[in-house]
Amino acid sequence: MTENNCALVSFPSTHHAIAGEKLAKTNDIENARLIPLPPQISAGCGLVLKIDAEELENVLTILSKENILYEDVFLVQEKENVKTYTKQDIKK
C-alpha cells in the first residue's frame, strides 16, 4: 500500500478501533491495520484504521452493518514527500 493511495478511518474509542480492524481482516480487506493517529489530524481515540483507498466504501459498509462506530475519514495524498490529509464528508 502506498501512502498516496490510502484512507484513514478514526474511531471514538480503542474498543471500536480494534473491532473495526478485526472486522476488516475477517472480511479479507488486504493491508488493513491500526496505526497511531498522525499528528497532522486530530480525531478519535488516537488510533486509525489504515486501508487502501479503493476499499473505503466496502469497509464503511462493513462497519455500519456490524454497528462499529467510526468518526472521521481522511484520504491521504503524498506529493514531493509532503502528506496531505483531506477529511471526507461521509454520511453515516
C-alpha positions in Angstrom: 0.0 0.0 0.0 1.4 3.4 -0.9 0.7 6.4 1.3 -0.8 8.4 -1.5 -3.5 5.8 -2.1 -4.9 5.2 1.4 -7.7 6.2 3.6 -7.7 6.6 7.4 -10.8 5.8 9.5 -10.9 7.2 13.0 -12.9 5.8 15.9 -14.4 7.2 19.1 -12.7 4.6 21.3 -10.0 2.0 21.2 -12.6 -0.7 21.6 -14.3 0.3 18.3 -10.9 0.7 16.6 -9.8 -2.8 17.5 -13.2 -4.3 16.5 -13.0 -2.4 13.2 -9.6 -3.8 12.4 -10.7 -7.3 13.2 -13.8 -7.0 11.0 -11.8 -5.6 8.1 -9.4 -8.6 8.3 -12.1 -11.2 8.7 -13.7 -9.7 5.6 -10.5 -10.0 3.6 -9.6 -6.3 3.4 -6.0 -6.6 2.5 -3.5 -4.2 4.2 -6.0 -3.1 6.8 -4.1 -2.2 10.0 -4.3 0.1 13.0 -1.8 2.8 13.2 -1.3 5.8 15.5 -3.2 8.9 14.6 -0.9 11.1 12.5 -0.1 14.4 14.3 -1.5 16.4 11.4 -5.0 15.5 12.2 -7.0 15.3 15.4 -9.8 12.9 15.7 -11.0 9.9 17.7 -9.1 7.8 20.2 -5.6 8.1 18.9 -5.8 5.1 16.5 -6.9 5.0 12.9 -7.6 2.1 10.6 -5.4 2.5 7.5 -6.8 0.9 4.4 -6.4 1.1 0.6 -8.5 4.0 -0.7 -10.4 1.7 -3.1 -11.6 -0.4 -0.1 -13.1 2.6 1.7 -16.7 2.2 0.7 -16.6 -1.5 1.4 -15.0 -1.0 4.9 -17.6 1.7 5.9 -20.4 -0.7 4.8 -18.9 -3.5 6.9 -18.5 -1.2 10.0 -22.1 0.1 9.7 -23.6 -3.3 9.3 -21.8 -4.5 12.5 -22.6 -1.3 14.4 -19.0 -0.3 14.8 -18.9 3.4 15.4 -16.4 5.5 13.4 -15.8 9.2 13.5 -14.0 10.6 10.5 -12.5 9.5 7.3 -9.4 11.0 5.7 -7.8 10.5 2.3 -4.0 10.7 2.3 -2.1 12.1 -0.7 1.6 12.5 -0.9 3.4 14.9 -3.2 7.1 15.7 -3.1 7.3 13.9 0.3 4.6 16.1 1.8 1.5 14.2 3.0 -1.9 15.9 2.8 -4.8 14.6 4.9 -8.2 15.5 3.4 -11.3 15.0 5.7 -14.1 13.4 3.7 -17.8 14.3 4.1 -19.1 10.8 4.8 -22.8 10.3 5.6 -23.1 7.7 8.3 
